[in-house]
Amino acid sequence: MKTLLSIFRLQCPCCHKGEFLESPPRPLFKIIRVLEQCTHCPTRFKIEPSFYYGSMYVAYALGVALMLGVTLLYWVLSDSFSVGAAFLLISGILLIVSPYLNAWSKLIWANFFFHYQPDLKKKTD
């Protein structure tokens, strides 16, 4: 549960206190960049140059899950289901939440490799 909460809050996968991203996700095509190191603990996030390319698979899975959920909800709540209207609804929602999907996918990917360490000490500068 703590891991899901830290993913939702975009916090470090190791200490669950420090920041993970350079800036919060913003809509309209701003690139989501991961910090070099946690702001609270000594964890280094960039362990190799192409490390976060794998998060594209997670982003794809999140996008498909969102698409299926929105389609199912639209189908259940609407009187007359229209594929065109469902497509427009999904496209609009994805356009709005895509920065968050991108950020969450990078953090979920990082959680596969970095694990929570409750006794991790605060870094000293």
N, C-alpha and C positions, 0 to 999 in steps of 0.2 A: 504494500500500500504506500509506503514511503517513497518507493521508486516511482510509482505512477504520479504521486504528488510532485516530486521533483521534476519529472518530465513536463508536467502541465505548467509548472512555474518556471521552466527553462533554467534549472539550477544544475550545478556540478554533479555528475553521477557518483563521485567518490565521497564528497563531504555533505552534499545536499544543502549547502549554504552559499557557496560562491556562485558567481555568474558564469554562464557557459558561452554566451554570444557577445559580440562586440557592441551591438545595439539591439534594442527590441525589434521584433518583426514589424515591418510597416508595409502597407499595401502598395501596389503598383510598382512592381519590378525592381525593388531594391534587393541587392544580393545579401543573403544571410551569411555572415562571416562568424566563424568560431574563434574564440580567443586562443592565444598561444598557451596560456596557463590560467588556472583557476584564480579568481581574485581572493579566495579564502585559504586554500590549501596548496601544496606544492605540485599538484597534478598537472602534467603537461598534456594538453588535448591533441596536439598535432604530432602524432608519432611517425607519420610518413606523409609525403606530399599528396598522394591520391587516396588517403584513408577514407574520406567521407564520400567517395564515389559510390560506395556500397549503400549509402543511405537512399539512393535513388530507388532501390528495390523496396525499401520501407515506405517511401513516399508514394510509390505506385500502389502498394497494398492499402495504405491509408486512403488514397484517392478512390480506389475501387470500392472500399468499404463505405465511404461517404456517398458515392454514387448509388450503390445498392440501397443504402439506408434511405436516402432522399427519394429514390424511385418507389420503394416500397411504401414509404409514408405518403407520398403523393397519390399512389394507387389506392391506398386504403381510405384516405380522406377526401378524394375528389369524386364527384358524381360521374364525370365522363373523363376517362384517362386519355390523354393525348401524348404521343411520343414526342412531338415537336415542343409542346409545352414542358414536358419533363426534361428534354434536352436543354431548353433555355433556363429552366430553374436550376438544374445541375451546373450549367456553365456559370451562371451568376454567383451561385454559392461558392464554387471552386475559385472563381476570380477573387472573391472576398477573403476566403480562408487559406488560400495557397501559401502566403508567407508563413503562417502558423504551421501548416502541414510540412513545409520545408524545414522549419526549425525543429519541430517535434521529431521528424524523421531522422535528422542528424543526432539528436539527443537519444533517441531509441537505439540507433546504430551504435553510438558511443557506449550505451549501457550493456551491449553485448560483450564489450571488451574491458570496460572499467567497472569495477564493482564497489558497492558501498562499503566504506570503512569508517565506522562510527568513532574510532579512537584516533583519527587522523588529526594531527596537530596543525594549528594555524601557521601559515608561512611567515617567516621573518624576512623583512626586506633589507 
